[in-house]
Amino acid sequence: MLLRLVLGLRRVAQLGAVIVALAFCQSCQRGFSGGYLASHYEELEDLTIPIDASNVARNEVKHTEWSETTSWEFDSKMAAPQYADWVTERLKTDFKAARSSSDALVFAKTLTGDTESIVVRLNPGHDIVHVRVEASIVPD
């Protein structure tokens, strides 16, 4: 009788552990809800594309289970250091400068449970700088 009681309690404990594990797995399977980048990428373009830009090429926002990404490219008559200063000034109110080099700038900000990042790649030419901006949002 005591043995049956102990075995019964063990099964209840195992069942409880399985239920907790399943509940945890269900929350993991929900993935990334997304939608934020798609709703404000035009604002990001306005912050990163100068008025003198030419050859502007935009890509659609891509959604995956765990992220949203998009990018755009353009040419500017600004010199690369001048553009870097200009875009840093425009983004600094909303983003933290995470990394900077002569050919790339990285900015990031934390949203509720997500991280938004902007990577600006600079490719200076003779009279222009070609700029590629990549924006992404991933869960923390």
KEKE-3310 file (N, C-alpha, C; in steps of 0.2 Angstrom, whole numbers, plus 5000, padded with zeros to 4 digits):
npx = (5004:5009:5020:5012:5007:5018:5023:5013:5013:5025:5023:5013:5022:5031:5022:5018:5030:5031:5021:5024:5036:5030:5022:5032:5039:5029:5028:5041:5039:5031:5039:5045:5035:5035:5033:5036:5047:5043:5033:5039:5050:5051:5053:5066:5073:5071:5079:5092:5095:5102:5097:5103:5104:5106:5101:5094:5089:5078:5074:5062:5054:5059:5052:5055:5054:5061:5065:5066:5071:5078:5084:5093:5100:5111:5118:5128:5133:5141:5156:5163:5167:5160:5147:5146:5147:5135:5124:5126:5123:5110:5104:5107:5098:5089:5096:5110:5127:5135:5146:5160:5169:5180:5173:5161:5147:5138:5123:5112:5097:5086:5071:5055:5059:5065:5079:5084:5094:5105:5115:5127:5135:5149:5156:5167:5169:5175:5169:5158:5150:5145:5132:5126:5112:5107:5094:5088:5078:5078:5073:5077)
npy = (4994:5006:5007:5008:5021:5029:5027:5032:5046:5049:5048:5058:5069:5068:5069:5083:5089:5087:5094:5107:5108:5107:5118:5128:5125:5129:5142:5146:5142:5152:5162:5176:5191:5202:5215:5228:5234:5235:5244:5256:5258:5268:5280:5277:5277:5291:5296:5292:5294:5306:5323:5325:5313:5300:5287:5278:5263:5252:5239:5226:5223:5209:5195:5183:5169:5173:5186:5203:5211:5223:5233:5247:5256:5269:5283:5297:5314:5318:5317:5302:5303:5315:5311:5301:5308:5316:5306:5300:5310:5312:5300:5298:5302:5292:5280:5270:5272:5259:5253:5259:5262:5267:5262:5257:5259:5256:5255:5254:5250:5246:5238:5234:5219:5216:5219:5232:5235:5245:5245:5254:5255:5261:5265:5273:5283:5291:5305:5303:5294:5278:5271:5259:5254:5244:5237:5229:5219:5209:5197:5198)
npz = (5000:5004:4995:4983:4985:4985:4972:4965:4969:4963:4950:4948:4951:4940:4929:4932:4929:4916:4911:4914:4906:4893:4893:4893:4881:4872:4874:4868:4855:4850:4844:4835:4835:4827:4814:4818:4812:4799:4800:4803:4794:4784:4792:4797:4785:4781:4791:4787:4774:4764:4758:4746:4740:4727:4715:4723:4731:4737:4747:4751:4767:4776:4783:4796:4806:4818:4816:4808:4794:4783:4770:4762:4748:4742:4733:4738:4738:4748:4757:4764:4778:4782:4779:4789:4801:4799:4799:4811:4820:4817:4821:4834:4844:4846:4845:4851:4848:4843:4837:4827:4812:4799:4787:4791:4802:4817:4825:4839:4848:4862:4862:4868:4874:4862:4850:4840:4827:4817:4803:4795:4780:4772:4756:4749:4734:4719:4718:4726:4739:4741:4750:4760:4770:4783:4792:4806:4817:4831:4843:4860)
capx = (5000:5014:5023:5008:5006:5025:5023:5007:5016:5031:5019:5010:5027:5033:5017:5018:5036:5030:5016:5028:5040:5026:5021:5038:5040:5024:5030:5046:5037:5028:5043:5045:5029:5037:5028:5038:5051:5038:5029:5043:5057:5052:5056:5073:5075:5072:5085:5098:5096:5102:5093:5107:5105:5104:5102:5091:5087:5075:5072:5056:5055:5059:5050:5057:5051:5064:5068:5063:5076:5077:5090:5092:5106:5110:5124:5128:5139:5145:5162:5162:5167:5155:5140:5146:5145:5128:5120:5127:5120:5102:5102:5109:5093:5085:5100:5116:5132:5138:5153:5162:5175:5180:5169:5155:5144:5133:5119:5107:5092:5082:5064:5052:5060:5069:5084:5084:5100:5106:5122:5128:5141:5151:5160:5169:5171:5179:5165:5152:5150:5140:5130:5121:5110:5104:5090:5085:5075:5078:5071:5083)
capy = (5000:5012:5007:5011:5028:5032:5026:5037:5052:5050:5049:5065:5074:5067:5073:5090:5091:5086:5099:5113:5108:5108:5125:5132:5124:5132:5149:5146:5141:5157:5165:5183:5193:5206:5220:5235:5237:5236:5250:5262:5258:5274:5284:5276:5280:5298:5298:5290:5296:5314:5326:5325:5306:5298:5280:5275:5257:5250:5232:5225:5221:5202:5193:5176:5167:5176:5193:5207:5214:5227:5237:5252:5259:5276:5287:5304:5318:5320:5313:5297:5306:5320:5307:5297:5313:5318:5301:5299:5316:5311:5294:5298:5303:5286:5274:5271:5270:5252:5252:5264:5262:5271:5260:5255:5262:5251:5258:5249:5252:5241:5239:5229:5212:5216:5224:5235:5238:5248:5245:5258:5253:5266:5263:5280:5283:5297:5311:5301:5289:5273:5269:5253:5254:5237:5238:5223:5218:5202:5196:5198)
capz = (5000:5005:4989:4978:4986:4983:4965:4963:4970:4958:4943:4948:4950:4933:4925:4933:4926:4909:4909:4914:4900:4888:4893:4892:4874:4869:4873:4864:4848:4847:4840:4835:4833:4821:4812:4820:4807:4793:4801:4804:4790:4781:4796:4797:4778:4781:4795:4785:4767:4764:4752:4739:4738:4721:4714:4729:4729:4743:4748:4756:4774:4776:4790:4797:4813:4823:4814:4803:4791:4777:4768:4756:4746:4738:4733:4741:4736:4754:4759:4769:4785:4783:4780:4795:4806:4798:4801:4818:4823:4816:4824:4841:4849:4847:4845:4854:4843:4846:4834:4822:4809:4793:4782:4794:4808:4819:4830:4842:4853:4864:4862:4873:4872:4855:4849:4834:4825:4810:4801:4789:4776:4767:4751:4746:4727:4717:4719:4729:4744:4741:4757:4761:4777:4784:4798:4808:4824:4833:4850:4865)
cpx = (5004:5018:5019:5007:5012:5025:5018:5010:5021:5028:5016:5016:5030:5028:5017:5025:5035:5025:5020:5033:5036:5024:5026:5040:5035:5026:5036:5044:5033:5032:5043:5039:5030:5032:5031:5042:5047:5034:5033:5049:5057:5055:5064:5076:5076:5078:5092:5100:5096:5098:5097:5108:5102:5104:5099:5087:5084:5073:5066:5058:5054:5057:5052:5054:5054:5067:5064:5070:5074:5084:5088:5099:5105:5118:5123:5134:5143:5151:5160:5162:5162:5148:5140:5144:5137:5123:5120:5123:5112:5100:5103:5104:5089:5090:5107:5121:5136:5145:5154:5169:5175:5175:5162:5153:5138:5129:5114:5103:5088:5075:5061:5054:5064:5074:5084:5091:5100:5113:5122:5135:5143:5157:5162:5171:5175:5175:5159:5154:5144:5138:5125:5119:5106:5101:5088:5082:5075:5076:5078:5084)
cpy = (5006:5013:5010:5019:5032:5032:5031:5044:5054:5051:5056:5070:5073:5071:5080:5093:5092:5092:5106:5114:5110:5116:5130:5131:5128:5140:5151:5146:5147:5162:5173:5186:5198:5212:5227:5238:5239:5243:5256:5262:5265:5280:5283:5278:5287:5300:5297:5292:5303:5316:5325:5317:5304:5290:5276:5269:5254:5242:5231:5223:5213:5200:5185:5175:5171:5183:5196:5210:5218:5231:5242:5254:5265:5278:5294:5307:5320:5315:5308:5300:5311:5316:5304:5302:5315:5312:5299:5304:5314:5305:5294:5299:5297:5280:5276:5269:5264:5251:5257:5262:5266:5269:5257:5258:5257:5255:5253:5252:5246:5243:5234:5222:5211:5221:5226:5238:5241:5248:5249:5257:5258:5264:5270:5279:5290:5304:5309:5296:5284:5271:5264:5253:5247:5238:5231:5223:5211:5202:5196:5191)
cpz = (5000:4998:4983:4979:4984:4976:4962:4963:4965:4952:4943:4947:4943:4928:4926:4929:4918:4907:4909:4908:4894:4887:4891:4884:4870:4868:4869:4857:4845:4843:4841:4832:4827:4820:4813:4815:4801:4794:4802:4799:4786:4785:4796:4790:4778:4786:4792:4777:4766:4758:4746:4737:4731:4720:4720:4727:4736:4742:4752:4762:4773:4783:4790:4804:4819:4822:4809:4800:4784:4775:4762:4755:4742:4738:4735:4739:4742:4754:4764:4776:4787:4783:4786:4801:4805:4800:4808:4822:4823:4820:4832:4846:4850:4847:4848:4849:4846:4843:4828:4819:4803:4787:4785:4801:4810:4825:4832:4847:4855:4864:4867:4871:4866:4855:4842:4832:4818:4809:4794:4786:4771:4762:4747:4738:4726:4720:4724:4735:4742:4748:4756:4769:4778:4791:4800:4815:4825:4841:4854:4867)
residu = (MET:LEU:LEU:ARG:LEU:VAL:LEU:GLY:LEU:ARG:ARG:VAL:ALA:GLN:LEU:GLY:ALA:VAL:ILE:VAL:ALA:LEU:ALA:PHE:CYS:GLN:SER:CYS:GLN:ARG:GLY:PHE:SER:GLY:GLY:TYR:LEU:ALA:SER:HIS:TYR:GLU:GLU:LEU:GLU:ASP:LEU:THR:ILE:PRO:ILE:ASP:ALA:SER:ASN:VAL:ALA:ARG:ASN:GLU:VAL:LYS:HIS:THR:GLU:TRP:SER:GLU:THR:THR:SER:TRP:GLU:PHE:ASP:SER:LYS:MET:ALA:ALA:PRO:GLN:TYR:ALA:ASP:TRP:VAL:THR:GLU:ARG:LEU:LYS:THR:ASP:PHE:LYS:ALA:ALA:ARG:SER:SER:SER:ASP:ALA:LEU:VAL:PHE:ALA:LYS:THR:LEU:THR:GLY:ASP:THR:GLU:SER:ILE:VAL:VAL:ARG:LEU:ASN:PRO:GLY:HIS:ASP:ILE:VAL:HIS:VAL:ARG:VAL:GLU:ALA:SER:ILE:VAL:PRO:ASP)
# end
